[in-house]
C-alpha cells in the first residue's frame, strides 16, 4: 500500500534540511566566507571542497583541497629505478596526496607538503563515511573549476583541442552529463542524511540584452540551466560600497537566474549571513507581505 503524506511547513522551526543552495557572484563578494559557517553548528558543521584554494584566509574553515577530477598516477619503479612492467605494460600507482607537488601557503606549516585530493576520492570518502563525520553541509567552491576539469577530460577522450570541436555537440553533452551526475549524487547523499549542499559559481560578466541586465553563472548555457534547475535557493552575492557588508539577493525575474522556493526568502535581499537567513525564515508569517524585517541578528 502506498502511504500519502500531507505537507505541513512550519517556518518557525527554521530552515529545512536537504536543501541545495547556489551562490553566484563576482569574486570577493563573501561567497566562501559566508559558506564556511552555513550550518546551525557554525563552522563545525561545514566542509568546503576547495577547488580554487580560496579558503586559505577563512579562519576556522574545514576544507579539503581538490586539484583534479581523478587521482593522478605514476609509473612504479623498482629499487634500481627501472619501470616495473607486467606483460610488457608499465605498472602504475596512485600518487599519495602528500606527494602531488603542493605546498602549504600560510601559517606555521607554510612551505611544507600539503595533501591534495581528486574529486573522485573525496566523493567516495563522503559516501562511505558520512555517518561518522561531523559535517551536515558540503560546499563545492567552485563548481566552475570542477566543470573545467571535466571539459579537459572530455577533450582528451574525444581527441579534440577544445570544447565545441566534436561533431554534433558530443563534447558539450558528455561534459554536462558528468557534472550533473556529480551534483545528483551529492544531492541524494545530503538528503539521505538531512544535510545541505552549497554550490558556488562566479557570475558571468554582465550582459545587456533587450535593455535588460542578464545575470547567470560562469558555466555553459545548457549546463547552467540544468544545475540551476536542481537548486532550491539561488542567490546573487554583492559587496556594498556604502557599508562594507556582503548581501545576497533572491529577487527573481525574467533576466535573472536567481530566486527561492522558500517563501520567507523569495524576492528578498538580505545580509549574506547564515544567522540572518535563519532568523528571517523563523520569523516569517504566511500573512506577511514580502517586506519582512531584515535587520541583522544581534544575538
CORZI-V426296 format. One line per field, one symbol per residue. phi: phi as a letter, one per 30 degrees, with the letter a starting at -180 (. if undefined). psi: psi as a letter, one per 20 degrees, with the letter a starting at -180 (. if undefined). burial: b if it has 16 or more other ideal C-beta (glycine too) atoms within 10 Angstrom, else e. Layout:
# CORZI-V426296
phi = ???
psi = ???
burial = ???
This chain:
# CORZI-V426296
phi = .dccccdbdbdddjdddidccbcbldeiciddddddbdaddiddccccdccchccecceidcbbdcbadcddbbddbddcidddbbhicecbbddeedccjccdcaidcejdecdbbcddddddedddcedccdcbbcccbcdddedddddddddddchcdadjdddhidddddddedddddddddddddddchcbbccbbdcdeebcbhibdcbaddbeeddedddeddddbbbccbcdddbiccbbccdcaecccblbddedceicbbedadddddddddddcedddddddcdddcd
psi = qpppqppnpnhiiaprrjqoqopprqqkkjgggghikmqiibhhjpppnoijljjhknpipoqpppirgqpqrqqpqaijjqppqokippqrqppqhikjjqqpirahjpiqpppqrqhgghggggghjgijqjqippponqhggghggggggghghjlrhqpihqqkkhgggggghgghhgggghggghhhjkaqppppqqqqppqoplkpppprqmqqghggggghhiqhpoqpqqpphgijrqqppjoprgjplrapiohhipkqprpnpghggghgghipphiqaimqpkqppj.
burial = eeeeeeeeeebeeebeebbbbbbbbbeebbbbbbbbbbbeeebebbbbbbbbbbbeebeebbbbbbbbbebbeeeeeeeeeeeeeeeeeeeeeeeebeebeeeeeeeeeeeeebebbbbebbbeebeeebeeeebbbbbbbbbbbbbbbbbebbbeeeeeeebeebeeeebbebbbebbeebbeebbebbeeeebbbbbbbbbbeeeeeeeeebbbbbbbeebbebbbeebbbbbbbbbeeeeeebbbbbeeeeebbbbbebebbebbebbbbbebbbbbbeebeeeeeeebeeeeeee
